[in-house]
Structures are given as structure tokens and as C-alpha cells.
């Protein structure tokens, strides 16, 4: 018995050494997808160390592209079906590029009655280089504030009061911007402001980004 235990320890240590040295990203997860063990190659894809991946959800680290794939796998695991499962995933590489590939999960256990763990391997198919965010189109600080108020539905009269300008002054700035960007009306002018990066997306009330000197 002692000899068998000693052999088991030796083979376990050999397996762990191979696990750490293999260049393919590999992890062992529980049946819920929580990382139990990860090799350095898998950790490198996440920009961290193997120890810091322990307890993380593998499907949060690598985002599935089809929810139906994950549902089918979860159902199969509940039924204790021992098949190989594949999920198309995307993730953000440490350098900022978006990578895409495939996770392969194989249920593994010492017996058919035991709840299986998942041996997960990652295959990298390619990546899309992150594009730098373009600089906002040049506008003056006043032009930016006029555009933000206009995007929020503010009338010309109210914008004039808030900015300390006359109504004609606000109209003057709007006309200059419309001519500069070829906007036919105020709705198009606001759309151009968002497209050109002058107004910050996803912010309410609308805000202009830091203004750079515009044309005189």
C-alpha cells in the first residue's frame, strides 16, 4: 500500500511538471467553471500569474460568443455526459489587443460516479489590434459647451442665458459649426459632434471632451 501511494505521488508530481511546462494554455476547473489550477501559459493570456487565476470564472476571463453553447454544455454536465465541449471565445490580451479562439473542455474524474472536473485548453485563432481612440475634432471651449447644451435639448434662449451670450451669439457659433462640418440641421450637427469625438459617448447630460483650439 505504501509503495502504491509513493508511486501515485511520483506520477502526480510528474504530471504537474508537465502541466506547468506545456506551451498550450491549460487549466483545471470545477464543474461550475471556477479555476482550480492553471499553467503559466494560461495565466499569460490573462496577464497574470497562475496563483491569481485560482477561483476565477473561466467564462469571465474568456467571453463566450454564443450563449447557447454554454447552455448546452451546462445541461450536458448536469446529465453527466462525458463528451468534449467547445466554446468560441474572445478576450483582451495583456497588450490591449482583442484575441479570439476556442476553449475545449474535457470532463475528467477518477470514476464515472464522481462529479467531474473540467480540463480546459485554449486555442488562439487570431487577434484584432486595438485601435487608438481618435483625437476629438478641434473646437473652442464655447463651441463645445454650445454643442453639449444643444445635445441635451436646450433651446437657443436658454443656452444663451447659461453661457452668458446673446441669442445671436449662440446662433453664430451653431452656424459656424454647421458650415465647418457640412451639417444640414441641428440634429445632424449633434450627430456629427458625437461621430467626431467632440461629445463624450454614454454620458448624460451631454458633455464636451477637453476642447482643443479650433479655427478662428
N, C-alpha and C positions, 0 to 999 in steps of 0.2 A: 504493500500500500504506500509506504513512504517513497519507494522508488518511483511509483506511478505519479505521485504528487510532484516529485523532483523533476521528472520528465515534463510534466504539464507546465511547470514554472519555466523551464528552459524553452519550451516551444512558445509559450506566451511572450517571453522576452524577445525571442527571435521575430515573432510576428509584429511586435510593437516597433522593433528596429526597422523592419521592412516598411511598416506603415509610415514611419517618420521620413524615410529616405526616398520613397517613391515620388516621382515628379508630378504625378496626377493628383489634382486636388481631391482629397477623400475625407469623409467624416463619418462617424457613427452617431446616429440619432436614436432617441427613443421612438415609440410608435406614434407620438404626437408631433414629431419633428424637432424636438429640442436637442441641441448638440450635446453629446456626451463626451466625444473625443474628436479632435480634428488634427490633421497633419499640417506641417508648415506650409505646404503648397496651397492648401485650402485657406489657411489664415492669411497668406499673402494676397489672395484675391480680395480679401476684405480689409487689407491694410492694417492688420493687427497681428497678435501672436496666438498660438493655439489655445493657451490657457484662457484668454479673454473671450474666446468663442463659446466656451462651455456655458450651457444654459440658454444660449440664444436660439431663436426660432429660425430654422434654415430657410423657411419661406418668407421671412422678413429680410434676410440677408440677400436672397436671390428671389426677385419678384416673379411669380408665375404670370405667363402671358394669357393663359386660358383658365378661368376659374373651374370650368367643367372637368379639366384634367385632374385637379386637386380633389374635387368631389368624388370622382370615380376611384381614385386611389384610396381615399379615406374609407369609402364603402367596402372596397376590396379587403382592406386591412381589418375592418371590423368582422368580415366574414372569414378572416384568417386564410385568405388565398395567397399562396406563395408564388408570386409572379414578379417579373422585373417591370418596374414602373418608370416612365419617363415624363419629365415636365420641361416645357420650354420656358426659359427664364431670362431676365435681364438684371443687371446690377451695375453699380457705379464703381469703377476701378479706382484704386488709390490716387492715380494721376488725374482723375476727373472725367476720363472717357467713359462712355456708356458701352458696356460689353453685353453680348447676348450669347446664349448657348443652351445647354441641356443638362438637367440633373437626372441621373439614373439612380433609382433606389431599389435595392435588393433586400427583402426581409431575411434576417439571419437569426437563428436561435439554436440551442443545443438539442431541443426536442420539438416535435410538432405540436405538443400541448402547451408549450411555453409561449408567452406573448413575445413576438419577435421584435428585435431592434432593426434599424434600417442602416444598411451600408450604402452611403450616398457618395456618388462620384460626379464630378463636374467636368463637362466637356465645353471648352471655349470655342465658339464658332467664329467670332469676329468682334469688332468694336467700332463704334462711331465716335470720332474725336469731338470733344466738347468744343463748341464754337464760342469764341469770346463775345460777350454782350456788346452790341454796338454802342458807340457814344451817342447820347441824345443830340438831336438837331440843334444848332445854335439858336437860342432865343435869349432875350433880355429877361431880367427878373420880373419886370412889369408884364411882359408878354406871357410869361409862364403863369403868373397869378391870374391874368385875364382868362387864359385857357382853362385853368383849373375851375374857376368860378363858372365859366360857360358850360363845362362838362357836368357840373353839379346842378345845372338847370337854373342858375341865377340870371335874372333879367339884366339888361344893359343898365337900367337906372340903379338897381341895387348894387351891381358891380362897381358902378361909378362911385357910389357912397362908400363902399368898403375900401376902395383903393384911393379915395381922395382925389378922384379925377372928375372931369365933366363927362356928360353922356357922349359928347362929340369926341372926347379923348379916348374913351373905350372903343367907340366905333372906328376911330382912326387906327388903333392897334389891330383890331379884327380885320380891317380891310387890308392892312399891310401883310398880315399873316396869310390871309386868303390868297392874295396875289402871289406871295412867295411860294406857297405850296400848291397853287392851282386848285384851291377848294371852291366849289360852286356855291356852297351854303354853310351854315354854322354846324349842321350835323356832320357834314363831310370834313369840316375843319377839325372838329373834335376827334373824328376817326383818324385823321392824318396825324394829329398830335400824339395819339397812342401808338400808332404804327411807327412813328419816328422817334419814339422813346422819350418824348418831352414830358408826358404824363405817366406817372407810375402805375403799372397794371395791378389789379387786385386790391386797390386802396379806395376806401370811401370814408369821408368825402374826398373827391379827387385832389391829388397833389401833384405839383410840378416837381420834376427832379431838379437837382442843383443846376441852376442856369449857367450857361457859358455865354460869353459876349456874342451878340447877334449882329447882323448887318445894320448899319446906320441908314 
